[in-house]
Amino acid sequence: MSQTPSELRYAITHEWARREEDGTVTVGITDHAQEALGDVVFVELPEVGTVFAAADDAGVVESVKAASDVYAPMGGEVIAINSMLEDEPEIVNSDPYNDGWFYKLQPADTSDLDALLSAEDYQQQCEDE
């Protein structure tokens, strides 16, 4: 069974968002998503300075099985990317919620986090798929 940390918020498109102490939001894909993809071999990250609206295309993750778009779970400006993933994309498989994060946003509106799914609601969505 996939891990679904309760302190995170989740998009229906299988991205997670974590509010950091400094007000920024860290984004990645869920354990459920990486399990469905299989072995991740490439991650295309957005450029720092890119501004997203919620649900905008924010990158691509490729595995031995398929390629999948990554969407912005909320609006904001990209302020950092996880450059480790360029050389070690498999980190997404081994640690999707910590070292496998994709990018950090300065959110346009932090209340957008409240519109995302709770861990319980996300787990229910995954079970219903």
C-alpha positions as CSV (number, residue, x, y, z in Angstrom):
1,M,0.0,0.0,0.0
2,S,1.2,3.5,-0.9
3,Q,2.3,5.9,1.8
4,T,0.2,9.0,2.2
5,P,1.6,11.4,4.8
6,S,-1.2,13.2,6.6
7,E,0.7,16.5,6.8
8,L,0.6,17.0,3.0
9,R,-2.1,18.1,0.7
10,Y,-2.8,16.3,-2.6
11,A,-4.0,17.1,-6.1
12,I,-6.3,14.7,-7.9
13,T,-3.5,14.4,-10.5
14,H,-1.2,12.7,-7.9
15,E,1.0,15.6,-6.9
16,W,1.6,16.5,-3.3
17,A,2.2,19.9,-1.7
18,R,3.8,20.7,1.6
19,R,3.7,24.2,3.3
20,E,7.1,25.0,4.7
21,E,7.8,27.2,7.7
22,D,9.0,30.1,5.5
23,G,5.6,30.1,3.6
24,T,6.9,28.4,0.5
25,V,5.4,25.2,-0.8
26,T,7.4,22.1,-1.9
27,V,5.8,20.0,-4.6
28,G,6.4,16.4,-5.8
29,I,4.6,13.3,-7.0
30,T,3.0,10.9,-4.7
31,D,4.1,7.4,-3.7
32,H,1.0,6.1,-5.5
33,A,2.1,7.9,-8.7
34,Q,5.7,6.6,-8.6
35,E,4.5,3.1,-8.0
36,A,2.2,3.3,-11.0
37,L,4.9,4.6,-13.2
38,G,7.6,2.1,-12.2
39,D,11.3,2.9,-12.4
40,V,11.7,6.6,-13.0
41,V,14.5,7.3,-15.6
42,F,14.0,11.0,-16.3
43,V,12.5,14.1,-14.7
44,E,11.9,17.4,-16.6
45,L,11.6,20.2,-14.1
46,P,10.3,23.7,-14.6
47,E,12.7,26.7,-14.7
48,V,13.1,28.9,-11.7
49,G,11.0,32.0,-12.2
50,T,8.2,30.2,-14.0
51,V,4.8,31.3,-12.8
52,F,2.0,28.6,-12.7
53,A,-1.7,28.7,-12.2
54,A,-3.2,25.7,-10.5
55,A,-3.3,22.7,-12.9
56,D,-0.8,24.1,-15.3
57,D,1.7,21.7,-16.9
58,A,4.8,21.9,-14.6
59,G,7.0,19.1,-16.0
60,V,7.3,15.5,-17.1
61,V,8.3,12.4,-15.3
62,E,9.4,9.4,-17.5
63,S,9.7,5.8,-16.4
64,V,10.5,2.5,-18.1
65,K,6.7,2.1,-18.6
66,A,5.5,5.6,-19.7
67,A,5.8,9.4,-19.6
68,S,3.5,11.4,-17.5
69,D,2.8,15.1,-17.1
70,V,3.3,16.7,-13.8
71,Y,0.8,19.5,-12.9
72,A,1.1,22.4,-10.5
73,P,-1.2,21.6,-7.6
74,M,-1.5,25.4,-6.9
75,G,-0.5,28.7,-8.4
76,G,2.8,30.5,-7.7
77,E,6.3,31.2,-8.8
78,V,9.0,28.5,-9.0
79,I,11.8,29.6,-6.6
80,A,13.9,26.4,-6.6
81,I,14.2,23.0,-8.3
82,N,15.6,19.7,-7.1
83,S,18.6,19.5,-9.4
84,M,19.6,16.1,-7.8
85,L,16.8,14.6,-9.9
86,E,18.6,15.5,-13.2
87,D,21.4,13.0,-12.4
88,E,19.5,10.7,-10.0
89,P,15.8,10.5,-11.1
90,E,15.4,7.2,-9.3
91,I,15.3,9.2,-6.0
92,V,11.6,9.8,-6.9
93,N,11.0,6.0,-6.5
94,S,13.0,5.6,-3.3
95,D,11.9,8.8,-1.4
96,P,9.0,10.6,-3.1
97,Y,8.1,12.8,-0.1
98,N,11.6,13.9,1.0
99,D,14.7,13.8,-1.3
100,G,12.4,13.2,-4.4
101,W,10.7,16.6,-4.3
102,F,10.4,18.4,-7.7
103,Y,10.3,22.1,-7.1
104,K,9.4,24.8,-4.6
105,L,6.8,27.5,-5.1
106,Q,6.3,31.0,-3.7
107,P,2.5,30.6,-3.6
108,A,0.2,33.2,-5.2
109,D,-2.4,32.4,-2.6
110,T,-1.7,30.0,0.3
111,S,-5.4,29.3,0.7
112,D,-5.1,27.3,-2.5
113,L,-3.6,24.6,-0.3
114,D,-7.0,24.3,1.4
115,A,-8.6,23.4,-1.9
116,L,-6.3,20.3,-2.3
117,L,-7.3,16.9,-0.9
118,S,-6.5,15.7,2.6
119,A,-4.5,12.4,2.9
120,E,-7.7,10.6,3.7
121,D,-9.5,11.9,0.7
122,Y,-6.6,11.3,-1.6
123,Q,-6.3,7.6,-0.4
124,Q,-10.0,7.2,-1.1
125,Q,-9.5,8.6,-4.6
126,C,-6.7,6.1,-5.2
127,E,-8.8,3.2,-4.0
128,D,-11.7,4.3,-6.3
129,E,-9.5,4.5,-9.4
